[in-house]
Amino acid sequence: MPYVAIKSWPKDEETKKRVVEKVNQAMIDALGCAPEALTISYEMIPKEEWEEKVKKVDIEPKMDKVMILSGVKKY
């Protein structure tokens, strides 16, 4: 039942699909879950809206759950 939400600056469809496929396989491999148990969403957020829609909403309030921040491992 893992759910992965990906948010990034706008990317073309092929790049989005490539990212989702890699994340999908990594989750299956690492967790040993069945493919049908996994849900992945991909939301494109314009660069100029990142601070307001992602940083303030998803990152800052959940710093205790952030595993990698700006490329730095927090574990």
C-alpha positions in Angstrom: 0.0 0.0 0.0 2.9 2.5 -0.5 2.0 5.9 -2.0 4.7 8.0 -3.5 3.9 11.7 -4.4 6.4 13.3 -6.8 6.4 17.0 -7.2 8.8 18.8 -9.6 9.2 21.6 -11.9 7.6 21.0 -15.3 9.1 18.1 -17.3 8.1 16.6 -20.6 6.0 13.4 -20.6 8.8 11.1 -21.5 10.9 12.3 -18.6 7.9 12.0 -16.2 7.3 8.4 -17.3 11.0 7.6 -17.0 11.1 8.9 -13.4 7.9 7.1 -12.4 9.1 3.8 -13.9 12.4 4.1 -11.9 10.7 5.0 -8.7 8.2 2.2 -9.2 10.9 -0.4 -9.7 12.9 0.9 -6.7 9.9 0.7 -4.4 9.1 -2.8 -5.6 12.7 -3.9 -5.1 13.3 -2.2 -1.8 10.0 -3.0 -0.1 9.2 -6.3 -1.8 5.7 -5.1 -2.5 3.5 -6.3 -5.3 3.2 -3.8 -8.2 -0.5 -3.6 -7.7 0.0 -2.4 -4.1 1.9 0.8 -5.3 0.4 4.1 -6.2 2.5 7.0 -7.6 1.4 10.5 -8.5 3.4 13.1 -10.3 2.5 16.8 -10.0 4.3 19.5 -11.9 4.7 22.8 -10.0 6.0 25.9 -11.8 9.3 27.1 -10.4 7.7 30.5 -9.4 5.1 28.6 -7.3 7.5 26.1 -5.6 8.1 28.1 -2.5 4.4 28.6 -1.8 3.0 25.3 -3.0 5.7 22.9 -2.0 8.3 24.2 0.4 5.9 25.9 2.8 3.3 23.1 2.5 5.1 19.9 2.1 8.7 20.4 3.2 9.0 22.9 6.1 6.1 21.5 8.2 7.4 17.9 7.8 11.1 18.4 8.4 11.1 15.5 10.9 10.1 13.2 8.0 12.4 14.6 5.3 15.0 12.0 4.5 17.1 14.0 2.0 17.1 17.8 1.9 18.7 19.6 -1.0 20.9 16.5 -1.7 22.0 16.0 1.9 21.0 12.8 3.6 19.3 13.4 7.0 19.7 9.8 8.2 
